[in-house]
Amino acid sequence: MNTNWFIANRLLPRKGKRFSRPILRIATVSVGLGICVMIWAFAITNGFRKEIRDKVVGFGSHIVIHRFDNNQSYEREPFAIDSATIAAIRSLPNVRHVQCCAGKAGVMQTDTEMEGVYFKGIDSTYDTEFFTHHLIRGRFPDYRQKKEANSILISAHIADRLQLDTGGKIRVYFIQNPVRQRVFNIAGIYDTGLGSYDETYAICDIRHIRKLNNWTEDSADAIEILLHDFDSMDETCTAIQRRLPYNMTAESARTLNPDMFEWIGLFDQNVTILVILITLVVCITLISTQLTITLEQIPTIGMLQTLGSTANDIRNIFLCISGNILLKGMIFGNVIALAVCHLQQRTHMLRLDPKNYFMDYVPMMCQWQHVAGVNLLILLVSFCFLLLPSHLVTKHIRIVDALETK
C-alpha cells in the first residue's frame, strides 16, 4: 500500500469526539448531492428535448417538401407527386420513410359547440407509429380501402371541447365556394400533451381533401420525410433540396418550428449555469473540509516533518484524504442519481401539468457520456482547486509551531 494512502487512511476521523467527523460527512453528502443534481439536470434536459422534438416531428416529420410560394396559410398549393424525385430522395442513406399528405381547414359543429380544426389528409403509406403510441381511446383509422374512409382521428382536447367520443359522428364544414359539408365517424382519440398541436390537428383520408379541392389522384400539398438521425437533419435537407425542381423547396422541422426549438435550446444555457454553480459549491466544500482537517492535524504534521516527510509528502497525504471524501461522494451520488432516473423512466412517479410542460411526467434520459462527463469534471476541477490550499498550508507550517500545539 502507498505510504501516503496508508497515513491518510489512518488520519480519517472514524471514532471519538473529533469535531471534523460531522464535517466530513457533510462534505461527502454535498459532493453526492452535487453529482445527483448535475446528472438529473442533464437527464431531464435530454428527456425534455427528445420528447418535445419527437412530438413536433411526429406531427410534421423531420423534413417537409412543398411548392415554393409565399402562402402562409395552412393550405398550400398542390403539386403532382413525381415518382422519380421520390426515388431519388429515398436513395439518401439518412432517409427512413417518405409519405405524402394534404391539409385543409374545417369547422366541426355539434348542436351546441363549434371548433376550428386543421384536417391532415393521409393515405395508407403514412407512418402511424406516432399517433398510435399516443392513442388513448379507439383505434387508428384504416385508409387501405378502395373508397375513401369516413373515419377520422381527433385529439382529446377537441373531444372534450365538443363532448365527443369514439363511435360517434361529427359534422364538418369546409369554408370554400360553395361551402361543403362532410359527416365523419370518430375512430380514435389521441393525446400527445403538445397543446398547440392537439388543439388543431385531426387526421382524415387524403382522398377527401383531394375531392374537396378538385385535385387529381396523384396530387398532394406536401411530402414528409422521416429520418434515421435527427442530428443530420440539416445536411439531409440540403441534399434533398439539390434533388428538387426549381419550384419546390424542402424545410426542416427546425425551420418550420423555430419558436419551439429555440425554447428547447434554452435548456442548454440553464444546465451550463447550473453545472458551473454546483461545481463551485462542491469545490468550496472540499477546500473547507481539507482546511478543517489540516488545522486539526497540525501536531501530526509536525511529527511527520520531524520524521523527514517533505512538504510534498504532507500535501499528498491531505490530498488523499480529500480524494477519499470525493470518491465516496461520487459513488453515493451516481448510485442515487441513476437509481432515481431508472425508477422515473419505469414508473413516471414525478408528474407535471401537461398544459405548461407539454407532457404529464418528468422525462429522464441518462446518457453515458453525460454521466462520465459530470464525474470527470468534478474530479478534475476539484483536484485543481485543492492543490493550492494544500500546498500553501503545509508549506507554511513550521515544525516548532506544530509541535508546540500538541
NORJOMO-V925434 format. One record per helix or strand. SS is the DSSP state (helix for helix, strand for strand). FROM is the first residue (numbers start at 1). TO is the last residue. If there is no record, write none. Layout:
ss=SS from=FROM to=TO
ss=SS from=FROM to=TO
//
This chain:
ss=helix from=3 to=11
ss=helix from=20 to=60
ss=strand from=63 to=67
ss=strand from=79 to=80
ss=helix from=83 to=90
ss=strand from=95 to=109
ss=strand from=114 to=122
ss=helix from=129 to=133
ss=strand from=135 to=138
ss=strand from=151 to=155
ss=helix from=156 to=162
ss=strand from=169 to=174
ss=strand from=180 to=190
ss=helix from=195 to=198
ss=strand from=201 to=205
ss=helix from=206 to=213
ss=strand from=219 to=220
ss=strand from=222 to=227
ss=helix from=230 to=242
ss=strand from=248 to=252
ss=helix from=253 to=256
ss=helix from=258 to=296
ss=helix from=298 to=306
ss=helix from=311 to=347
ss=strand from=351 to=351
ss=helix from=354 to=357
ss=strand from=361 to=361
ss=helix from=368 to=395
ss=helix from=399 to=404
//
